Amino acid sequence: MNVLVLNASPRRRGITAQAAERFVEGVKASGADDFSRESIHIDVMNVNDLDVAPCKACLFCRKHGNCCQPVDDAHRIAEMIRSCDVLLVAAPVYWGNIPGTLKTLFDRLVYVLMGETKVGIPIPKHKGKYAYFITACTTPFPFNVLCGQSTGVFKALKEIFGTAGFKIRGKLAIPGTRKMQGLPERYGSKAYRMGLHCKAW
Ligand SMILES: Cc1cc2nc3c(=O)[nH]c(=O)nc-3n(C[C@H](O)[C@H](O)[C@H](O)COP(=O)(O)O)c2cc1C
């Protein structure tokens, strides 16, 4: 089973990164009692470290199935998404949405995520795979929901990965981060449990 984690927070010890870490711990623990002995491969990618040029919207990829822009990390992530069974996207709320770095990456990956019928109806390319989302924001509960903050991130990610055919299996919103010293255990244990039960079979 291949698990791909995309951490879109530039803060390595931030709340989002810590929650993603707990998810990974859960995935690793799920392998410990795995009698089928299927190996678990986990890639954790920090989106801020990637070299990704913006999409030029030339639409070459729609016709030819690959991106004609000079090779960069978007091509690398494209292969990782193709070969993953489980995907975790961990993204802080920026302006009620996903960070621009992540959006720039996903704009480059349209051809990897979906095809299109002749009349423009999306064809999902990742049916049978599982996706999990984690997000953190300073807006406290319930305003993170009422004011479309955490929900803005989930909506954007659902648009992309729902269209791509991923089954969205778990979502974790961490509101009110302003005064947090570290990741509160109630959120850590939820992230851990999502990882523990994420097996794609
Ligand atoms: C550019 C930027 C935009 C932000 N926009 C929002 C926002 O719209 N709503 C919100 O509640 N928090 C916003 N925040 C705060 C972050 O979501 C919050 O600090 C979060 O905990 C960051 O996650 P991290 O600790 O994983 O880095 C923003 C932060 C930055 C840097």
The ligand as an SDF file (V2000), in Angstrom:
LIG
                    3D

 31 33  0  0  0  0  0  0  0  0999 V2000
   -1.3170   33.8730    4.6270 C   0  0  0  0  0  0  0  0  0  0  0  0
   -2.1560   33.3870    5.7710 C   0  0  0  0  0  0  0  0  0  0  0  0
   -3.5330   33.4410    5.6650 C   0  0  0  0  0  0  0  0  0  0  0  0
   -4.3220   32.9760    6.6970 C   0  0  0  0  0  0  0  0  0  0  0  0
   -5.6700   33.0140    6.5470 N   0  0  0  0  0  0  0  0  0  0  0  0
   -6.4590   32.5470    7.5440 C   0  0  0  0  0  0  0  0  0  0  0  0
   -7.8800   32.5400    7.4130 C   0  0  0  0  0  0  0  0  0  0  0  0
   -8.4340   32.9320    6.3960 O   0  0  0  0  0  0  0  0  0  0  0  0
   -8.6100   32.0670    8.4390 N   0  0  0  0  0  0  0  0  0  0  0  0
   -8.0530   31.6180    9.6100 C   0  0  0  0  0  0  0  0  0  0  0  0
   -8.7680   31.2100   10.5060 O   0  0  0  0  0  0  0  0  0  0  0  0
   -6.6980   31.5740    9.7550 N   0  0  0  0  0  0  0  0  0  0  0  0
   -5.9040   32.0360    8.7600 C   0  0  0  0  0  0  0  0  0  0  0  0
   -4.5360   32.0000    8.8850 N   0  0  0  0  0  0  0  0  0  0  0  0
   -3.9510   31.4000   10.1170 C   0  0  0  0  0  0  0  0  0  0  0  0
   -3.5600   29.9400    9.9200 C   0  0  0  0  0  0  0  0  0  0  0  0
   -4.5830   29.1830    9.3380 O   0  0  0  0  0  0  0  0  0  0  0  0
   -3.2260   29.3260   11.2820 C   0  0  0  0  0  0  0  0  0  0  0  0
   -2.1360   30.0420   11.8550 O   0  0  0  0  0  0  0  0  0  0  0  0
   -2.8960   27.8690   11.2040 C   0  0  0  0  0  0  0  0  0  0  0  0
   -2.8020   27.3660   12.5040 O   0  0  0  0  0  0  0  0  0  0  0  0
   -1.5860   27.6340   10.4990 C   0  0  0  0  0  0  0  0  0  0  0  0
   -1.3100   26.2720   10.5100 O   0  0  0  0  0  0  0  0  0  0  0  0
    0.1560   25.7440   10.8830 P   0  0  0  0  0  0  0  0  0  0  0  0
    0.2960   25.9240   12.3630 O   0  0  0  0  0  0  0  0  0  0  0  0
    0.1100   24.3380   10.4960 O   0  0  0  0  0  0  0  0  0  0  0  0
    1.1200   26.5420   10.0980 O   0  0  0  0  0  0  0  0  0  0  0  0
   -3.7270   32.4580    7.8800 C   0  0  0  0  0  0  0  0  0  0  0  0
   -2.3270   32.4270    7.9730 C   0  0  0  0  0  0  0  0  0  0  0  0
   -1.5510   32.8800    6.9440 C   0  0  0  0  0  0  0  0  0  0  0  0
   -0.0470   32.7940    7.0720 C   0  0  0  0  0  0  0  0  0  0  0  0
  1  2  1  0
  2  3  1  0
  2 30  2  0
  3  4  2  0
  4  5  1  0
  4 28  1  0
  5  6  2  0
  6  7  1  0
  6 13  1  0
  7  8  2  0
  7  9  1  0
  9 10  1  0
 10 11  2  0
 10 12  1  0
 12 13  2  0
 13 14  1  0
 14 15  1  0
 14 28  1  0
 15 16  1  0
 16 17  1  0
 16 18  1  0
 18 19  1  0
 18 20  1  0
 20 21  1  0
 20 22  1  0
 22 23  1  0
 23 24  1  0
 24 25  2  0
 24 26  1  0
 24 27  1  0
 28 29  2  0
 29 30  1  0
 30 31  1  0
M  END
$$$$
